[in-house]
Amino acid sequence: MLIPKEQPFLSGLNSYYLNIEKCVEHLQGEMGSGALYCKAADQELFICFDEYDIVRALSQKQGQPAQVSSSIAPVLQSLSHKSYWVSVFYLDANSIFFWGQMPPFQRAKKILKSTDISLPDLVFRLRQKQFSGFVDVHLQEFDEGAILFYRQGEREGGSYTWGKGGLSPADDDYNRLLGLLQENIATYRIGHFRDDAQHEQAVLHETVRASNKILGTGNEFFSGLDTAISAYLGLFVFVAWKKLKGDPLQHLQERFHEAIGEYPVLDPFNKYFDISDTGSFRFTGEAPKEEITAAIVDVTWKAVNDLKLQKKFSAELRSWTYKGLFQDMGLM
């Protein structure tokens, strides 16, 4: 299991003394978005949450593949059998859905050393191979390091021991890591994201199962649509992070306000929805959900076009967990 490198928001807790459901609810109110990591001798649990929902829950027994769920129920069942040490990580709007939608991966058996190959040389080779996965960098003599994430050979960001938020795209953090590697010996553990038919089938099954669960009749709609829109906003924040000098989420909300004449449903005075500072989206009251979703998608794409980020945003959408749901709505 892969966990963030950042220092935990809380650590040293024991599940025996915690009501995990109430703990998550409290953390949703206090920190907005983050993850609960629970570790026992033979099993690990990882719960990603935003301000309103469980984004994803993972359970992995030693030597077995991780079991993924959009519900916290399987994790609670595991917690009922034994005690776990519990840590809490803060994950910001730029990373919560990245960690929550991370595909399965396979770690390479061989661990490389910086004395055999430098990180820039390793990255160059991975870029040539259009590598999608991560490089887990650990300095041997110091408790420092990073997890660098790549897609099709391009660095998406990194989780750094000195960082905050779970996924920094900043070159300053990467350059700081390079500086540390010039004076310290490190190991590199490479993980390849799986992109096989089995993974595609699993994603399809999860999407269909979720759709069957949340589709209703009459005024009912996708009760999980809040989470999908939150993830959509998170994609925009991720691709626009380097392009914009300010906060991408604030930029997008300003675009929503400018589009009120075309889309009155986006008017905040209607109080149809809330967007938190971390990008978590929630419908309120009798909101026209289909109309609001269509408006958000259209305005977001206009912002993407204006920023000339069409190629990058389209690439993110191709492997997006909620792609099938938006396609069913005719939005993709």
Secondary structure, 3 states (H helix, E strand, C coil): CCCCCCCCCEEEEEHHHCCHHHHHHHHHHHCCCEEEEEECCCEEEEEEECCCCEEEEEEEECCCCCEEECCCHHHHHHHCCCCCEEEEEEECCCCHHHHHCCCCEEECCCCEECCCCCHHHHHHHHHHCCCCEEEEEEECCCCCEEEEEEECCEEEEEEECCCCECCECCHHHHHHHHHHHHHCCEEEEEEEECCCHHHHHHHHHHHHHHHHHHCCCCCCCCCCHHHHHHHHHHHHHHHHCCCCCCCHHHHHHHHHHHCCCCCHHHCHHHCCEEECCCCCEEECCCCCHHHHHHHHHHHHHHHHHHCCCHHHHHHHHHCCCCHHHHHHCCCC
